Amino acid sequence: MPHSRRDFLEQAFGMAATALATVPAARAAEDASTRTPGPNDRIRVAVIGVNGQGGGHLNEWMANRDCEVVAICDCDPNAFAKQEKRFREKDYPLPAYEQDVRRLLDRQDIDAVSIATPNHWHALMSVWAMQSGKDVYVEKPCSHNVEEGRVITQWARKLGRMCQMGVQSRSMPGMRQTIEFVRGGGVGPVKVAHAVCYKRRKSIGRVDTPVPLPEGIDFDLWAGPAPADRPIRERLHYDWHWNHLTGNGDLGNQNPHELDKARWGLGQQSLPKRVVSLGGRLGYVDNGDVANSQLTVFEWDDCLLISDVRGLEIKTPVTFDLAAGPLHVGNIWWGTEGYVVAPNYTSGVAFDYDGKQLGAWSGGSYQHHFANFVKAIKSRRHEDLHLDIEDGHFSSSLAHLGNVSWALGTPVEPGTPLPLAADERHVRDTLGNFTAHLAENDIAYDITPLSLGRLLTIDPSTERSDDPEANRLFSRDYRKGFELPRV
């Protein structure tokens, strides 16, 4: 990013800064002193949040010979208990357990933290960890709202910490070769990218009583920056994805993987200038309040990104006439001479418009991304990260912008044209296919309405909209004691 733009952003957010959160002095001090691991040192890692994706983090850190897992933190002790067997089976020393992340970050025997908590905690934990002198690997999305990603980036640069977002495909050799082909003009100039997430999500049910809490959990810590009221739903864990106070729907759950690859292939290193989103929590009458099916279009000066999320059953395979066949979760980059399809995290295949294959690439594992983070910790160069936090911020913010647009929308009839790039062929075809998919699922729109979001205009230099209502949704209200520290 040009220095002038970086300076402008830091000044803009600095003027709006709030006071530091009340945290232990060892964490709040910007000059926190911890050792800097040398080339031959093992990295001492703590994993925060091990009820779901954090279990995968444990596997990767345990498999890396340059690392040792020294601590686990989770506000629910049951989550730690279910991981103990993993260490016994592998004859691996049982890590220390901390329930309170603040106590964990006070420890001086930790070099890096690996964060796999609910989304609403990602930014605050990342900043607290960097303030305590630790490097950070944080799951996608790295933030819960647009402003948080910029704040994490500012702290990473100010404190010289390594901060990587967990979109593992960034480090897969097969995916890196695929993107190199896209960016190298293998199918001619690419002006449209398509991020696809066709993944059936079940309804979370509907109740009118507060969620039961697991025995021993510290719910105040679970809530953190969010309101401390117990949510109204059947299950606390995982279903937080479908409440806007703690999650970001599937646009901010599975789809950040695809949004990141799409933007990476387009070579865009800023927020888009225009965004609009169409969708709803369609077909479900439950305690969720975010969309399960959502079509979003992002526009830069010279290209478009289409995000296509469908959480209902796919009854007719979706091919878009691709020689690669039906897609489920993946990406398409449409060039002037052909297209490239990435059907998973590790591979890609290219075709011309006659169906002739132009190339294919594959290979990689999650360990590649974790190893890349370790490499950057030892080099102390954020340029060595395959998904540095600023890149993670741009990709995460795509999901947030789509959700802001949708949240400010109004009910419309199925098939209503989008107010952005409506005549572009791929946008038009996707809208038609999206509408047909909903029709196959017999949506009762009078019960679960379809909403067309507000068209947002964004200034990429300030990362703000000209819409005051939208700007308010670019951040959030933080609970006392859990305020996000600003630079």
Secondary structure as a PSIPRED ss2 file (coil, helix, strand):
# PSIPRED VFORMAT (PSIPRED V4.0)

   1 M C   1.000  0.000  0.000
   2 P C   1.000  0.000  0.000
   3 H H   0.000  1.000  0.000
   4 S H   0.000  1.000  0.000
   5 R H   0.000  1.000  0.000
   6 R H   0.000  1.000  0.000
   7 D H   0.000  1.000  0.000
   8 F H   0.000  1.000  0.000
   9 L H   0.000  1.000  0.000
  10 E H   0.000  1.000  0.000
  11 Q H   0.000  1.000  0.000
  12 A H   0.000  1.000  0.000
  13 F H   0.000  1.000  0.000
  14 G H   0.000  1.000  0.000
  15 M H   0.000  1.000  0.000
  16 A C   1.000  0.000  0.000
  17 A C   1.000  0.000  0.000
  18 T C   1.000  0.000  0.000
  19 A C   1.000  0.000  0.000
  20 L C   1.000  0.000  0.000
  21 A C   1.000  0.000  0.000
  22 T C   1.000  0.000  0.000
  23 V C   1.000  0.000  0.000
  24 P C   1.000  0.000  0.000
  25 A H   0.000  1.000  0.000
  26 A H   0.000  1.000  0.000
  27 R H   0.000  1.000  0.000
  28 A H   0.000  1.000  0.000
  29 A C   1.000  0.000  0.000
  30 E C   1.000  0.000  0.000
  31 D C   1.000  0.000  0.000
  32 A C   1.000  0.000  0.000
  33 S C   1.000  0.000  0.000
  34 T C   1.000  0.000  0.000
  35 R C   1.000  0.000  0.000
  36 T C   1.000  0.000  0.000
  37 P C   1.000  0.000  0.000
  38 G C   1.000  0.000  0.000
  39 P C   1.000  0.000  0.000
  40 N C   1.000  0.000  0.000
  41 D C   1.000  0.000  0.000
  42 R C   1.000  0.000  0.000
  43 I E   0.000  0.000  1.000
  44 R E   0.000  0.000  1.000
  45 V E   0.000  0.000  1.000
  46 A E   0.000  0.000  1.000
  47 V E   0.000  0.000  1.000
  48 I E   0.000  0.000  1.000
  49 G C   1.000  0.000  0.000
  50 V C   1.000  0.000  0.000
  51 N C   1.000  0.000  0.000
  52 G C   1.000  0.000  0.000
  53 Q H   0.000  1.000  0.000
  54 G H   0.000  1.000  0.000
  55 G H   0.000  1.000  0.000
  56 G H   0.000  1.000  0.000
  57 H H   0.000  1.000  0.000
  58 L H   0.000  1.000  0.000
  59 N H   0.000  1.000  0.000
  60 E H   0.000  1.000  0.000
  61 W H   0.000  1.000  0.000
  62 M H   0.000  1.000  0.000
  63 A H   0.000  1.000  0.000
  64 N C   1.000  0.000  0.000
  65 R C   1.000  0.000  0.000
  66 D C   1.000  0.000  0.000
  67 C E   0.000  0.000  1.000
  68 E E   0.000  0.000  1.000
  69 V E   0.000  0.000  1.000
  70 V E   0.000  0.000  1.000
  71 A E   0.000  0.000  1.000
  72 I E   0.000  0.000  1.000
  73 C E   0.000  0.000  1.000
  74 D C   1.000  0.000  0.000
  75 C C   1.000  0.000  0.000
  76 D C   1.000  0.000  0.000
  77 P H   0.000  1.000  0.000
  78 N H   0.000  1.000  0.000
  79 A H   0.000  1.000  0.000
  80 F H   0.000  1.000  0.000
  81 A H   0.000  1.000  0.000
  82 K C   1.000  0.000  0.000
  83 Q C   1.000  0.000  0.000
  84 E H   0.000  1.000  0.000
  85 K H   0.000  1.000  0.000
  86 R H   0.000  1.000  0.000
  87 F H   0.000  1.000  0.000
  88 R H   0.000  1.000  0.000
  89 E H   0.000  1.000  0.000
  90 K C   1.000  0.000  0.000
  91 D C   1.000  0.000  0.000
  92 Y C   1.000  0.000  0.000
  93 P C   1.000  0.000  0.000
  94 L C   1.000  0.000  0.000
  95 P C   1.000  0.000  0.000
  96 A E   0.000  0.000  1.000
  97 Y E   0.000  0.000  1.000
  98 E E   0.000  0.000  1.000
  99 Q C   1.000  0.000  0.000
 100 D C   1.000  0.000  0.000
 101 V H   0.000  1.000  0.000
 102 R H   0.000  1.000  0.000
 103 R H   0.000  1.000  0.000
 104 L H   0.000  1.000  0.000
 105 L H   0.000  1.000  0.000
 106 D H   0.000  1.000  0.000
 107 R C   1.000  0.000  0.000
 108 Q C   1.000  0.000  0.000
 109 D C   1.000  0.000  0.000
 110 I C   1.000  0.000  0.000
 111 D C   1.000  0.000  0.000
 112 A E   0.000  0.000  1.000
 113 V E   0.000  0.000  1.000
 114 S E   0.000  0.000  1.000
 115 I E   0.000  0.000  1.000
 116 A C   1.000  0.000  0.000
 117 T C   1.000  0.000  0.000
 118 P C   1.000  0.000  0.000
 119 N H   0.000  1.000  0.000
 120 H H   0.000  1.000  0.000
 121 W H   0.000  1.000  0.000
 122 H H   0.000  1.000  0.000
 123 A H   0.000  1.000  0.000
 124 L H   0.000  1.000  0.000
 125 M H   0.000  1.000  0.000
 126 S H   0.000  1.000  0.000
 127 V H   0.000  1.000  0.000
 128 W H   0.000  1.000  0.000
 129 A H   0.000  1.000  0.000
 130 M H   0.000  1.000  0.000
 131 Q H   0.000  1.000  0.000
 132 S C   1.000  0.000  0.000
 133 G C   1.000  0.000  0.000
 134 K C   1.000  0.000  0.000
 135 D E   0.000  0.000  1.000
 136 V E   0.000  0.000  1.000
 137 Y E   0.000  0.000  1.000
 138 V E   0.000  0.000  1.000
 139 E E   0.000  0.000  1.000
 140 K C   1.000  0.000  0.000
 141 P C   1.000  0.000  0.000
 142 C C   1.000  0.000  0.000
 143 S C   1.000  0.000  0.000
 144 H C   1.000  0.000  0.000
 145 N C   1.000  0.000  0.000
 146 V H   0.000  1.000  0.000
 147 E H   0.000  1.000  0.000
 148 E H   0.000  1.000  0.000
 149 G H   0.000  1.000  0.000
 150 R H   0.000  1.000  0.000
 151 V H   0.000  1.000  0.000
 152 I H   0.000  1.000  0.000
 153 T H   0.000  1.000  0.000
 154 Q H   0.000  1.000  0.000
 155 W H   0.000  1.000  0.000
 156 A H   0.000  1.000  0.000
 157 R H   0.000  1.000  0.000
 158 K H   0.000  1.000  0.000
 159 L H   0.000  1.000  0.000
 160 G C   1.000  0.000  0.000
 161 R C   1.000  0.000  0.000
 162 M C   1.000  0.000  0.000
 163 C E   0.000  0.000  1.000
 164 Q E   0.000  0.000  1.000
 165 M E   0.000  0.000  1.000
 166 G E   0.000  0.000  1.000
 167 V C   1.000  0.000  0.000
 168 Q H   0.000  1.000  0.000
 169 S H   0.000  1.000  0.000
 170 R H   0.000  1.000  0.000
 171 S H   0.000  1.000  0.000
 172 M C   1.000  0.000  0.000
 173 P H   0.000  1.000  0.000
 174 G H   0.000  1.000  0.000
 175 M H   0.000  1.000  0.000
 176 R H   0.000  1.000  0.000
 177 Q H   0.000  1.000  0.000
 178 T H   0.000  1.000  0.000
 179 I H   0.000  1.000  0.000
 180 E H   0.000  1.000  0.000
 181 F H   0.000  1.000  0.000
 182 V H   0.000  1.000  0.000
 183 R H   0.000  1.000  0.000
 184 G C   1.000  0.000  0.000
 185 G C   1.000  0.000  0.000
 186 G C   1.000  0.000  0.000
 187 V C   1.000  0.000  0.000
 188 G C   1.000  0.000  0.000
 189 P C   1.000  0.000  0.000
 190 V E   0.000  0.000  1.000
 191 K E   0.000  0.000  1.000
 192 V E   0.000  0.000  1.000
 193 A E   0.000  0.000  1.000
 194 H E   0.000  0.000  1.000
 195 A E   0.000  0.000  1.000
 196 V E   0.000  0.000  1.000
 197 C E   0.000  0.000  1.000
 198 Y E   0.000  0.000  1.000
 199 K C   1.000  0.000  0.000
 200 R C   1.000  0.000  0.000
 201 R C   1.000  0.000  0.000
 202 K C   1.000  0.000  0.000
 203 S C   1.000  0.000  0.000
 204 I C   1.000  0.000  0.000
 205 G C   1.000  0.000  0.000
 206 R C   1.000  0.000  0.000
 207 V C   1.000  0.000  0.000
 208 D C   1.000  0.000  0.000
 209 T C   1.000  0.000  0.000
 210 P E   0.000  0.000  1.000
 211 V C   1.000  0.000  0.000
 212 P C   1.000  0.000  0.000
 213 L C   1.000  0.000  0.000
 214 P C   1.000  0.000  0.000
 215 E C   1.000  0.000  0.000
 216 G C   1.000  0.000  0.000
 217 I C   1.000  0.000  0.000
 218 D C   1.000  0.000  0.000
 219 F H   0.000  1.000  0.000
 220 D H   0.000  1.000  0.000
 221 L H   0.000  1.000  0.000
 222 W H   0.000  1.000  0.000
 223 A H   0.000  1.000  0.000
 224 G C   1.000  0.000  0.000
 225 P C   1.000  0.000  0.000
 226 A C   1.000  0.000  0.000
 227 P C   1.000  0.000  0.000
 228 A C   1.000  0.000  0.000
 229 D C   1.000  0.000  0.000
 230 R C   1.000  0.000  0.000
 231 P C   1.000  0.000  0.000
 232 I E   0.000  0.000  1.000
 233 R C   1.000  0.000  0.000
 234 E C   1.000  0.000  0.000
 235 R C   1.000  0.000  0.000
 236 L C   1.000  0.000  0.000
 237 H C   1.000  0.000  0.000
 238 Y C   1.000  0.000  0.000
 239 D H   0.000  1.000  0.000
 240 W H   0.000  1.000  0.000
 241 H H   0.000  1.000  0.000
 242 W H   0.000  1.000  0.000
 243 N C   1.000  0.000  0.000
 244 H C   1.000  0.000  0.000
 245 L C   1.000  0.000  0.000
 246 T C   1.000  0.000  0.000
 247 G C   1.000  0.000  0.000
 248 N C   1.000  0.000  0.000
 249 G C   1.000  0.000  0.000
 250 D H   0.000  1.000  0.000
 251 L H   0.000  1.000  0.000
 252 G H   0.000  1.000  0.000
 253 N C   1.000  0.000  0.000
 254 Q C   1.000  0.000  0.000
 255 N H   0.000  1.000  0.000
 256 P H   0.000  1.000  0.000
 257 H H   0.000  1.000  0.000
 258 E H   0.000  1.000  0.000
 259 L H   0.000  1.000  0.000
 260 D H   0.000  1.000  0.000
 261 K H   0.000  1.000  0.000
 262 A H   0.000  1.000  0.000
 263 R H   0.000  1.000  0.000
 264 W H   0.000  1.000  0.000
 265 G H   0.000  1.000  0.000
 266 L H   0.000  1.000  0.000
 267 G C   1.000  0.000  0.000
 268 Q C   1.000  0.000  0.000
 269 Q C   1.000  0.000  0.000
 270 S C   1.000  0.000  0.000
 271 L C   1.000  0.000  0.000
 272 P C   1.000  0.000  0.000
 273 K C   1.000  0.000  0.000
 274 R E   0.000  0.000  1.000
 275 V E   0.000  0.000  1.000
 276 V E   0.000  0.000  1.000
 277 S E   0.000  0.000  1.000
 278 L E   0.000  0.000  1.000
 279 G E   0.000  0.000  1.000
 280 G E   0.000  0.000  1.000
 281 R C   1.000  0.000  0.000
 282 L C   1.000  0.000  0.000
 283 G C   1.000  0.000  0.000
 284 Y C   1.000  0.000  0.000
 285 V C   1.000  0.000  0.000
 286 D C   1.000  0.000  0.000
 287 N C   1.000  0.000  0.000
 288 G C   1.000  0.000  0.000
 289 D C   1.000  0.000  0.000
 290 V C   1.000  0.000  0.000
 291 A C   1.000  0.000  0.000
 292 N C   1.000  0.000  0.000
 293 S E   0.000  0.000  1.000
 294 Q E   0.000  0.000  1.000
 295 L E   0.000  0.000  1.000
 296 T E   0.000  0.000  1.000
 297 V E   0.000  0.000  1.000
 298 F E   0.000  0.000  1.000
 299 E E   0.000  0.000  1.000
 300 W C   1.000  0.000  0.000
 301 D C   1.000  0.000  0.000
 302 D C   1.000  0.000  0.000
 303 C C   1.000  0.000  0.000
 304 L E   0.000  0.000  1.000
 305 L E   0.000  0.000  1.000
 306 I E   0.000  0.000  1.000
 307 S E   0.000  0.000  1.000
 308 D E   0.000  0.000  1.000
 309 V E   0.000  0.000  1.000
 310 R E   0.000  0.000  1.000
 311 G C   1.000  0.000  0.000
 312 L C   1.000  0.000  0.000
 313 E C   1.000  0.000  0.000
 314 I C   1.000  0.000  0.000
 315 K C   1.000  0.000  0.000
 316 T C   1.000  0.000  0.000
 317 P C   1.000  0.000  0.000
 318 V C   1.000  0.000  0.000
 319 T C   1.000  0.000  0.000
 320 F C   1.000  0.000  0.000
 321 D C   1.000  0.000  0.000
 322 L C   1.000  0.000  0.000
 323 A C   1.000  0.000  0.000
 324 A C   1.000  0.000  0.000
 325 G C   1.000  0.000  0.000
 326 P C   1.000  0.000  0.000
 327 L C   1.000  0.000  0.000
 328 H C   1.000  0.000  0.000
 329 V E   0.000  0.000  1.000
 330 G E   0.000  0.000  1.000
 331 N E   0.000  0.000  1.000
 332 I E   0.000  0.000  1.000
 333 W E   0.000  0.000  1.000
 334 W E   0.000  0.000  1.000
 335 G E   0.000  0.000  1.000
 336 T C   1.000  0.000  0.000
 337 E C   1.000  0.000  0.000
 338 G E   0.000  0.000  1.000
 339 Y E   0.000  0.000  1.000
 340 V E   0.000  0.000  1.000
 341 V E   0.000  0.000  1.000
 342 A E   0.000  0.000  1.000
 343 P C   1.000  0.000  0.000
 344 N C   1.000  0.000  0.000
 345 Y C   1.000  0.000  0.000
 346 T C   1.000  0.000  0.000
 347 S C   1.000  0.000  0.000
 348 G E   0.000  0.000  1.000
 349 V E   0.000  0.000  1.000
 350 A E   0.000  0.000  1.000
 351 F E   0.000  0.000  1.000
 352 D E   0.000  0.000  1.000
 353 Y C   1.000  0.000  0.000
 354 D C   1.000  0.000  0.000
 355 G C   1.000  0.000  0.000
 356 K C   1.000  0.000  0.000
 357 Q E   0.000  0.000  1.000
 358 L E   0.000  0.000  1.000
 359 G E   0.000  0.000  1.000
 360 A E   0.000  0.000  1.000
 361 W E   0.000  0.000  1.000
 362 S C   1.000  0.000  0.000
 363 G C   1.000  0.000  0.000
 364 G C   1.000  0.000  0.000
 365 S C   1.000  0.000  0.000
 366 Y H   0.000  1.000  0.000
 367 Q H   0.000  1.000  0.000
 368 H H   0.000  1.000  0.000
 369 H H   0.000  1.000  0.000
 370 F H   0.000  1.000  0.000
 371 A H   0.000  1.000  0.000
 372 N H   0.000  1.000  0.000
 373 F H   0.000  1.000  0.000
 374 V H   0.000  1.000  0.000
 375 K H   0.000  1.000  0.000
 376 A H   0.000  1.000  0.000
 377 I H   0.000  1.000  0.000
 378 K H   0.000  1.000  0.000
 379 S H   0.000  1.000  0.000
 380 R C   1.000  0.000  0.000
 381 R C   1.000  0.000  0.000
 382 H H   0.000  1.000  0.000
 383 E H   0.000  1.000  0.000
 384 D H   0.000  1.000  0.000
 385 L C   1.000  0.000  0.000
 386 H C   1.000  0.000  0.000
 387 L C   1.000  0.000  0.000
 388 D E   0.000  0.000  1.000
 389 I H   0.000  1.000  0.000
 390 E H   0.000  1.000  0.000
 391 D H   0.000  1.000  0.000
 392 G H   0.000  1.000  0.000
 393 H H   0.000  1.000  0.000
 394 F H   0.000  1.000  0.000
 395 S H   0.000  1.000  0.000
 396 S H   0.000  1.000  0.000
 397 S H   0.000  1.000  0.000
 398 L H   0.000  1.000  0.000
 399 A H   0.000  1.000  0.000
 400 H H   0.000  1.000  0.000
 401 L H   0.000  1.000  0.000
 402 G H   0.000  1.000  0.000
 403 N H   0.000  1.000  0.000
 404 V H   0.000  1.000  0.000
 405 S H   0.000  1.000  0.000
 406 W H   0.000  1.000  0.000
 407 A H   0.000  1.000  0.000
 408 L C   1.000  0.000  0.000
 409 G C   1.000  0.000  0.000
 410 T E   0.000  0.000  1.000
 411 P E   0.000  0.000  1.000
 412 V C   1.000  0.000  0.000
 413 E C   1.000  0.000  0.000
 414 P C   1.000  0.000  0.000
 415 G C   1.000  0.000  0.000
 416 T C   1.000  0.000  0.000
 417 P C   1.000  0.000  0.000
 418 L C   1.000  0.000  0.000
 419 P C   1.000  0.000  0.000
 420 L C   1.000  0.000  0.000
 421 A C   1.000  0.000  0.000
 422 A C   1.000  0.000  0.000
 423 D C   1.000  0.000  0.000
 424 E C   1.000  0.000  0.000
 425 R H   0.000  1.000  0.000
 426 H H   0.000  1.000  0.000
 427 V H   0.000  1.000  0.000
 428 R H   0.000  1.000  0.000
 429 D H   0.000  1.000  0.000
 430 T H   0.000  1.000  0.000
 431 L H   0.000  1.000  0.000
 432 G H   0.000  1.000  0.000
 433 N H   0.000  1.000  0.000
 434 F H   0.000  1.000  0.000
 435 T H   0.000  1.000  0.000
 436 A H   0.000  1.000  0.000
 437 H H   0.000  1.000  0.000
 438 L H   0.000  1.000  0.000
 439 A H   0.000  1.000  0.000
 440 E H   0.000  1.000  0.000
 441 N C   1.000  0.000  0.000
 442 D C   1.000  0.000  0.000
 443 I C   1.000  0.000  0.000
 444 A C   1.000  0.000  0.000
 445 Y C   1.000  0.000  0.000
 446 D C   1.000  0.000  0.000
 447 I C   1.000  0.000  0.000
 448 T C   1.000  0.000  0.000
 449 P C   1.000  0.000  0.000
 450 L C   1.000  0.000  0.000
 451 S E   0.000  0.000  1.000
 452 L E   0.000  0.000  1.000
 453 G C   1.000  0.000  0.000
 454 R C   1.000  0.000  0.000
 455 L C   1.000  0.000  0.000
 456 L E   0.000  0.000  1.000
 457 T E   0.000  0.000  1.000
 458 I E   0.000  0.000  1.000
 459 D E   0.000  0.000  1.000
 460 P C   1.000  0.000  0.000
 461 S C   1.000  0.000  0.000
 462 T C   1.000  0.000  0.000
 463 E C   1.000  0.000  0.000
 464 R E   0.000  0.000  1.000
 465 S E   0.000  0.000  1.000
 466 D C   1.000  0.000  0.000
 467 D C   1.000  0.000  0.000
 468 P H   0.000  1.000  0.000
 469 E H   0.000  1.000  0.000
 470 A H   0.000  1.000  0.000
 471 N H   0.000  1.000  0.000
 472 R H   0.000  1.000  0.000
 473 L C   1.000  0.000  0.000
 474 F C   1.000  0.000  0.000
 475 S C   1.000  0.000  0.000
 476 R C   1.000  0.000  0.000
 477 D C   1.000  0.000  0.000
 478 Y C   1.000  0.000  0.000
 479 R C   1.000  0.000  0.000
 480 K C   1.000  0.000  0.000
 481 G C   1.000  0.000  0.000
 482 F C   1.000  0.000  0.000
 483 E C   1.000  0.000  0.000
 484 L C   1.000  0.000  0.000
 485 P C   1.000  0.000  0.000
 486 R C   1.000  0.000  0.000
 487 V C   1.000  0.000  0.000
